[in-house]
Amino acid sequence: MKRRFLAASLAALFLIATGSAQATSPRSVEARIDKSAQTMSVYVDGWHRYTWPVSTARRGKITPSGRFTAQWLSKNHRSSRYDNAPMPYSIFYSGHYAVHGTNQISRLGRPASAGCVRLHPDNARILFELTRAVGKDNMTVIVGD
């Protein structure tokens, strides 16, 4: 009797869990970059999910401010402008500007890039996969001073 009850309870929990997982599939992603704090806050369906350190443009370079929609994605991108530098999990949002992973992890949290928004590769992967899940038209990048 106890085994049947336990099995039925586990089955019900499984159905609830899988049903709620489907109901919570993300529909929108917003990445808010604060250039003065060198951080990115990620919102999924309006809910704050992550805050990560980033690197934006160093002195003499520009990371444009504004509100943008993701234009295209490139999982294993390499820079055509900067010595074939790796740009994993790139989300291009304004011309050649992108949010992407970097191998210069020690520089995160301070301005260091040529204009893109750099993230730890693990965080860039998370953001990239969220963007793929919702579609580029439902991914917004907001860059503020």
Phi, psi and omega in degrees: 000314180296322179296318179297317179297316179297316179297318179294321179295316179295320178296318179296317178298320179298314180296320178295315182296315181289326177293318180288332177294321179291323182290338183256020174301131185295147178244338179212149177228136178229126176252115181255114182259128176252104184295325181290326179269346183056049178226159173234130172250132183250129179243131178243120184052038177086354182258132178294126181243323186215151165226126185229151172286147178226171167235127174250195189300135174282174179306133179090352178242171184228134164252112185296139176271153177143188180246127186226157172251141178304134181262315178200159183242147177214109186295319184238048186289149173231141184290130174273350182260331189234074171053037176062026182301139179291138178226066185295147176057051181282135172239102181279132185233344179203097182059240181267008178273137183215159164264129182203164176287162179220154173266001178262059185299324183294344181265356178296144181098358176212156181300129183206348188269174175272002177147333178288169175258113182265142179229161168301139183303326178295319179288322177299322178296316178300311181296319179300313181293322175298318180296317177299322182294321183267342184092144186299331180290345181251018178243122182246137174247123178243119181248119180240158180280000000 
